[in-house]
Amino acid sequence: MSVTIGVFDSGIGGLTVVREIKKLLPTQPLIYFGDTARTPYGTKSPETIIQYAREDTKFLLEHGAGILVIACHSAASTATSTLKQEFSEPIFEVVTPSIEQALALTRRKNIGLIGTRATVTSDVYEKAIHARLPDAKVYSQACPLLVPLVEEGWLKTRESRMIVKKYLRPLKNQQIDTLILGCTHYPVLKQIIQEKIGKKVKIVDPSAEIAHAVYSYLEAKDQLSEKSHGLEDRFFVSDLTPTTQEVVQCFLGNRVRLEKASLPKRE
Ligand code: DGL
């Protein structure tokens, strides 16, 4: 039996995760929800993020998702345990594979994290890294301007480069050897980030790991779709503007048709 993968993010950044999932699972049906009407999540309180994440999850389940991927670090670092308690479907998220990858890559145990304010202040990364590698140093930097830059499509502008450089300077000064991209919007800025942090620093982007985890799960359950089931992937956003549509082309190419979704209802 073929299972639909449900992926959500606060906006369109989660499409970087979708891109990797589709590389490995091209015929597995997928439904995406980007909460563009309420993005960013990273500046909101934990209570609000949990409520939004709950509503996003319900939306995906109501539209046929059988497994869930939280493709938003702000939501994953704040709401994963609540969602796992409240929903019985399997839930994959971006934080755990980021940590695994960082631990595997770091040589000098000097790890940098960039993310939204919610992700950085959640301390989830720091705690999990220290639980495994107590003498590791973790330097975190909130980069609240990067999500709006990406959502506006400012991917290669001079201003974007300057802002990335300014945010990364403190991490560069600490001579980190590994940098976690703790936000699913950031992989589209990866080239600039690599350039500004230095080419020796290893960059952690968990998208491919998540795709592998989902693949292994479906394979073990014998739920891989070997052929297309005629079901088209669907991409919903809670607010649809021409800019969103344009920026999405940069993420995934022309084949994506965005649909406007009504905001999930509160109970
Ligand atoms: N892509 C989301 C994340 O990974 C964006 C953050 C936000 O909405 O603030 O954290």
Residues whose N, C-alpha, C, O or C-beta is under 5 A from the ligand:
A	BS01	DGL	D9 S10 G13 G14 T39 P40 Y41 G42 T43 A71 C72 H73 S74 T116 V147 G182 C183 T184 H185
